[in-house]
Amino acid sequence: MEKTAKPKSRLCTLCNEKRAALKRPKTLEQICRECFYTVFEDEIHRVIVDNQLFKPGERIAIGASGGKDSTVLAYVMSELNRRHNYGLDLFLLSVDEGITGYRDDSLETVKRNEIQYGLPLKVVSYSELYGWTMDEIVKLIGLKNNCTFCGVFRRQALDRGAALLKVDKLVTGHNADDIAETVLLNILRGDIARLGRCTSIITGEDGPIPRCKPFKYTYEKEIVMYAYFKKLDYFSTECIYSPNAYRGFAREFIKDLERMRPRAILDIIKSGEDFRISTSTKMPEQGICERCGYISSQKWCKACVLLEGLNRGLPKLGIGRSQGINSEHNTNTKQANGTQSLQSKQCGSLDF
């Protein structure tokens, strides 16, 4: 009885020499590991060059959480900076939200990355900046709306950490999936202002420290593959407080779209890029928070409003669209009742 011949292994469609090791989620090409490393890094390099993200001599902070995105970002930025002579001074910047069993473990990963990549590390904490940890906040407010506090506080904490490092720009590991999710979320929320800027590869150019997203067109699956094949040291556990996060529903929807049509992620990003706001639409005017000096379209920034609610035992004060602290009625009531001010646990001055 004749033996059936085993099917020949597919060769890499790029080099046509080595055995294909994976199928790229973005293009569906079957390629070998070496070619995957090359195209993955070259695409990010082209994004950096084409969008002129950096200038020689700049100090750049890399937002590092210990997860796959920020770990791959730190590794690739370090490699590209050396290979293409960007002339950048790179730093790792981490935020300790105070989540026992999650952030304390992931920060150990970041500390190992500091040694592995030879990049100086700066850690800022919610406890030091705001006088609260996320464990304490969740204990007070519960698992509903807790991500609102964390998101607002984290964004400002990164800016404050970047200011302490005296960097010129902050880079984050937001990938194509994240940006597509954000476009969808802003549509569902009817948030025109954020929808108009959420696909920008550089944000905050009019502020003290611009933010860049080198992974804007990089698929999450490819980041995972890169980390796996390169055997990078990263922390893979999800936040224990985020299972009910609103973003999770958008993430599932994006994944379903990707399974049916891989190009869908880039198409959603393109739709966000092409979005235009009518000139007759009144947009919020950016100003400065009277309390801490952070960028805000209200008298007090969102972080100060949320923090005041926590300090007054009214954690839901800043949740939703209405920000009671910013209304004259609530301000007057606060003063009349002699309630405690933010001075005990205030946001602090950014000193930009």
C-alpha positions as CSV (number, residue, x, y, z in Angstrom):
1,M,0.0,0.0,0.0
2,E,1.5,3.3,-1.1
3,K,2.0,6.0,1.5
4,T,0.4,9.3,0.9
5,A,3.0,12.0,0.4
6,K,3.0,14.7,3.1
7,P,2.1,18.1,1.9
8,K,5.1,20.4,1.5
9,S,5.5,23.2,4.0
10,R,4.6,26.5,2.7
11,L,7.5,28.9,2.0
12,C,7.6,32.5,3.1
13,T,5.8,34.6,0.5
14,L,8.4,37.4,1.0
15,C,11.8,35.7,0.9
16,N,10.5,32.4,-0.7
17,E,13.3,30.6,1.1
18,K,12.4,29.8,4.7
19,R,9.3,28.0,6.1
20,A,6.4,30.3,6.8
21,A,5.8,30.5,10.6
22,L,2.7,32.7,10.8
23,K,-0.1,34.4,8.8
24,R,-0.1,38.2,9.2
25,P,-3.5,39.3,10.6
26,K,-3.3,42.5,8.7
27,T,-2.4,41.2,5.2
28,L,-3.0,37.4,5.5
29,E,0.5,36.9,4.1
30,Q,2.3,33.7,5.2
31,I,5.8,34.6,6.2
32,C,8.8,33.4,8.2
33,R,9.8,34.9,11.5
34,E,12.7,36.9,10.2
35,C,10.6,38.5,7.5
36,F,7.9,39.2,10.1
37,Y,10.4,41.0,12.3
38,T,11.6,43.0,9.4
39,V,8.2,44.1,8.1
40,F,6.9,44.8,11.6
41,E,9.8,47.0,12.5
42,D,10.0,48.7,9.1
43,E,6.3,49.6,9.2
44,I,6.7,51.3,12.5
45,H,9.9,53.1,11.3
46,R,8.0,54.4,8.3
47,V,5.2,55.7,10.5
48,I,7.7,57.5,12.7
49,V,9.5,59.0,9.7
50,D,6.5,59.8,7.6
51,N,4.7,61.6,10.4
52,Q,7.9,63.3,11.7
53,L,7.2,62.1,15.3
54,F,10.6,62.9,16.7
55,K,13.6,65.2,16.2
56,P,17.2,64.4,17.0
57,G,18.2,65.2,20.6
58,E,14.7,65.0,22.0
59,R,13.9,63.4,25.4
60,I,11.2,60.8,25.0
61,A,9.2,59.1,27.8
62,I,7.7,55.7,26.9
63,G,4.5,55.0,28.9
64,A,5.3,51.6,30.4
65,S,2.7,49.4,32.1
66,G,4.5,46.1,31.7
67,G,1.9,44.8,29.3
68,K,2.5,43.5,25.8
69,D,1.9,46.9,24.0
70,S,4.2,49.0,26.1
71,T,6.9,46.3,26.4
72,V,7.0,45.8,22.6
73,L,7.0,49.6,22.2
74,A,10.0,50.0,24.6
75,Y,11.9,47.2,22.8
76,V,11.2,48.5,19.2
77,M,11.8,52.1,20.1
78,S,15.1,51.2,21.6
79,E,16.1,49.1,18.6
80,L,15.0,51.6,16.0
81,N,16.6,54.5,17.8
82,R,19.9,52.6,17.7
83,R,19.5,51.2,14.2
84,H,18.3,54.4,12.4
85,N,20.2,56.8,14.6
86,Y,17.2,58.8,15.8
87,G,19.4,60.5,18.4
88,L,16.7,60.2,21.1
89,D,17.1,59.9,24.9
90,L,14.6,57.3,26.0
91,F,13.0,56.8,29.4
92,L,10.4,54.5,30.8
93,L,7.5,56.1,32.7
94,S,5.1,54.0,34.8
95,V,2.0,54.8,36.8
96,D,1.3,52.9,40.0
97,E,-2.5,53.1,40.4
98,G,-2.4,51.1,43.6
99,I,-4.1,47.9,42.5
100,T,-2.9,45.0,44.7
101,G,-2.3,41.8,42.8
102,Y,-2.2,43.5,39.5
103,R,-0.1,46.7,39.2
104,D,2.4,45.7,41.9
105,D,3.2,42.6,39.8
106,S,3.3,44.4,36.5
107,L,5.7,47.0,37.9
108,E,8.1,44.2,38.6
109,T,8.1,43.4,34.9
110,V,8.8,47.1,34.1
111,K,11.7,47.1,36.5
112,R,13.1,44.0,34.6
113,N,12.6,45.9,31.3
114,E,14.6,48.8,32.7
115,I,17.6,46.5,33.1
116,Q,17.0,44.5,29.9
117,Y,16.7,47.6,27.6
118,G,19.0,49.9,29.6
119,L,16.3,52.6,29.9
120,P,16.0,54.7,33.0
121,L,12.6,54.2,34.8
122,K,10.4,56.8,36.6
123,V,7.4,55.6,38.6
124,V,4.6,58.0,39.8
125,S,1.7,56.8,42.0
126,Y,-1.9,57.7,42.6
127,S,-1.2,57.6,46.3
128,E,1.5,60.3,46.1
129,L,-0.3,62.5,43.5
130,Y,-3.9,62.3,44.7
131,G,-3.8,60.7,48.2
132,W,-5.9,57.8,47.0
133,T,-5.2,54.3,45.5
134,M,-7.5,52.5,43.2
135,D,-8.1,49.9,45.8
136,E,-9.4,52.6,48.1
137,I,-11.5,54.2,45.4
138,V,-13.1,50.9,44.4
139,K,-13.8,50.2,48.0
140,L,-15.7,53.5,48.2
141,I,-17.5,53.5,44.8
142,G,-17.6,49.8,43.8
143,L,-16.9,48.3,40.4
144,K,-19.3,50.6,38.5
145,N,-17.7,53.8,37.1
146,N,-14.3,53.0,38.7
147,C,-12.6,53.0,35.3
148,T,-13.7,56.7,34.9
149,F,-11.5,57.6,37.9
150,C,-8.6,55.5,36.8
151,G,-8.6,56.8,33.2
152,V,-8.8,60.5,34.2
153,F,-6.2,60.1,37.0
154,R,-3.9,58.0,34.8
155,R,-3.8,60.5,32.0
156,Q,-2.9,63.3,34.2
157,A,-0.4,61.2,36.1
158,L,1.5,60.4,32.9
159,D,1.7,64.1,32.0
160,R,2.9,64.9,35.5
161,G,5.5,62.1,35.4
162,A,6.6,63.3,31.9
163,A,7.0,66.8,33.3
164,L,9.2,65.5,36.1
165,L,11.4,63.8,33.6
166,K,11.5,67.0,31.5
167,V,10.8,65.2,28.3
168,D,9.8,66.7,25.0
169,K,7.2,64.0,24.1
170,L,5.4,61.0,25.6
171,V,4.8,57.9,23.5
172,T,2.2,55.3,24.3
173,G,1.5,51.8,23.1
174,H,-2.0,52.5,21.7
175,N,-2.4,50.2,18.7
176,A,-4.8,50.1,15.7
177,D,-7.4,48.0,17.7
178,D,-7.4,50.6,20.5
179,I,-7.9,53.5,18.1
180,A,-10.7,51.7,16.2
181,E,-12.4,51.0,19.6
182,T,-12.1,54.7,20.6
183,V,-13.6,55.8,17.3
184,L,-16.6,53.5,17.9
185,L,-16.9,54.6,21.5
186,N,-17.0,58.3,20.6
187,I,-19.6,57.6,18.0
188,L,-21.8,55.7,20.5
189,R,-21.3,58.5,23.1
190,G,-21.9,61.3,20.5
191,D,-18.6,62.9,21.6
192,I,-17.9,65.0,18.6
193,A,-14.9,66.8,20.1
194,R,-13.0,63.6,20.9
195,L,-14.1,61.9,17.7
196,G,-12.5,64.7,15.8
197,R,-9.1,64.2,17.4
198,C,-8.9,60.5,18.6
199,T,-7.3,59.3,15.4
200,S,-4.5,61.9,15.4
201,I,-1.1,60.2,15.7
202,I,0.1,63.2,17.7
203,T,-2.1,64.8,20.3
204,G,-1.7,67.7,22.7
205,E,0.6,69.7,20.4
206,D,-0.8,72.9,21.9
207,G,-0.1,71.6,25.4
208,P,3.1,71.2,27.3
209,I,3.9,67.6,26.4
210,P,2.6,66.1,23.1
211,R,1.7,62.4,22.9
212,C,2.6,60.1,20.0
213,K,1.3,56.8,18.9
214,P,3.8,54.9,16.8
215,F,1.6,51.8,16.8
216,K,-1.4,53.6,15.3
217,Y,-1.5,51.2,12.3
218,T,-0.2,48.1,14.1
219,Y,-2.6,45.3,14.8
220,E,-2.8,44.0,18.4
221,K,-2.4,40.4,17.2
222,E,0.8,41.2,15.5
223,I,2.1,42.9,18.6
224,V,1.3,39.7,20.5
225,M,3.1,37.6,17.9
226,Y,6.1,39.8,17.9
227,A,6.4,39.6,21.7
228,Y,5.9,35.8,21.6
229,F,8.5,35.1,18.9
230,K,11.0,37.5,20.4
231,K,10.4,36.0,23.9
232,L,9.9,39.5,25.4
233,D,9.3,39.7,29.1
234,Y,5.8,41.1,29.6
235,F,2.8,40.9,32.1
236,S,-0.3,39.5,30.5
237,T,-3.0,39.6,33.3
238,E,-6.0,41.9,32.7
239,C,-6.9,44.5,35.3
240,I,-9.0,43.0,38.1
241,Y,-11.3,46.0,38.1
242,S,-12.1,46.2,34.4
243,P,-14.3,43.3,33.5
244,N,-17.4,45.5,33.2
245,A,-15.6,48.4,31.4
246,Y,-17.7,50.0,28.7
247,R,-14.8,49.7,26.3
248,G,-15.0,45.9,26.6
249,F,-18.1,45.8,24.5
250,A,-16.6,47.9,21.7
251,R,-13.5,45.6,21.8
252,E,-15.6,42.5,21.3
253,F,-17.4,44.1,18.4
254,I,-14.1,45.1,16.8
255,K,-12.8,41.6,17.1
256,D,-15.9,40.2,15.5
257,L,-15.5,42.6,12.6
258,E,-11.8,41.6,12.3
259,R,-12.7,37.9,12.0
260,M,-15.0,38.7,9.1
261,R,-12.8,41.3,7.4
262,P,-9.3,41.9,8.8
263,R,-9.1,45.2,7.0
264,A,-12.1,46.5,9.0
265,I,-9.8,47.9,11.8
266,L,-7.9,50.2,9.4
267,D,-11.1,51.2,7.6
268,I,-12.6,52.4,10.9
269,I,-9.4,54.4,11.6
270,K,-9.6,55.9,8.1
271,S,-13.2,56.9,8.7
272,G,-12.2,58.6,11.9
273,E,-9.4,60.4,10.0
274,D,-11.8,61.6,7.4
275,F,-14.3,62.9,10.0
276,R,-14.8,66.7,9.8
277,I,-16.6,68.9,12.2
278,S,-18.9,71.6,10.8
279,T,-17.5,75.1,11.2
280,S,-20.8,76.2,12.7
281,T,-20.5,73.6,15.5
282,K,-19.6,75.2,18.9
283,M,-16.7,73.3,20.4
284,P,-15.4,73.4,24.0
285,E,-12.7,76.0,24.6
286,Q,-9.5,74.7,26.2
287,G,-8.4,76.6,29.2
288,I,-6.5,75.9,32.5
289,C,-7.9,74.4,35.7
290,E,-8.1,77.0,38.4
291,R,-7.1,74.4,41.0
292,C,-4.1,72.5,39.6
293,G,-3.2,74.3,36.3
294,Y,-4.0,71.3,34.1
295,I,-5.6,71.7,30.7
296,S,-9.4,71.9,31.1
297,S,-12.5,73.2,29.3
298,Q,-14.1,73.9,32.7
299,K,-13.1,75.9,35.8
300,W,-11.8,72.7,37.3
301,C,-10.4,69.8,35.4
302,K,-12.1,66.4,35.6
303,A,-9.4,65.0,37.9
304,C,-10.0,67.8,40.5
305,V,-13.7,67.3,40.3
306,L,-13.4,63.6,40.9
307,L,-10.9,64.1,43.6
308,E,-13.1,66.7,45.4
309,G,-16.0,64.2,45.3
310,L,-13.8,61.5,46.9
311,N,-12.6,63.8,49.6
312,R,-16.1,65.0,50.4
313,G,-17.5,61.4,50.5
314,L,-19.5,62.1,47.3
315,P,-17.7,59.8,44.8
316,K,-20.4,60.2,42.1
317,L,-20.1,63.9,42.1
318,G,-18.0,64.1,38.9
319,I,-19.5,61.0,37.1
320,G,-21.4,61.6,33.9
321,R,-21.8,64.8,31.8
322,S,-22.7,67.1,34.6
323,Q,-19.8,68.3,36.7
324,G,-21.4,69.8,39.8
325,I,-18.2,71.4,41.1
326,N,-18.0,73.5,38.0
327,S,-21.4,75.0,38.6
328,E,-21.8,78.2,40.7
329,H,-24.6,76.6,42.7
330,N,-22.5,73.7,43.9
331,T,-19.5,76.0,44.5
332,N,-21.6,78.4,46.6
333,T,-23.1,75.5,48.5
334,K,-19.7,74.1,49.2
335,Q,-18.5,77.4,50.6
336,A,-21.6,78.0,52.6
337,N,-21.4,74.6,54.3
338,G,-17.7,75.1,55.0
339,T,-16.8,71.7,53.5
340,Q,-13.2,70.6,53.2
341,S,-11.3,72.0,50.3
342,L,-8.8,70.2,48.1
343,Q,-5.8,71.5,49.9
344,S,-5.4,68.3,51.9
345,K,-5.3,66.1,48.9
346,Q,-5.2,68.4,45.9
347,C,-4.1,67.6,42.4
348,G,-1.1,69.8,42.8
349,S,0.6,72.2,40.4
350,L,2.1,70.9,37.2
351,D,4.7,73.6,37.1
352,F,5.0,73.5,33.3
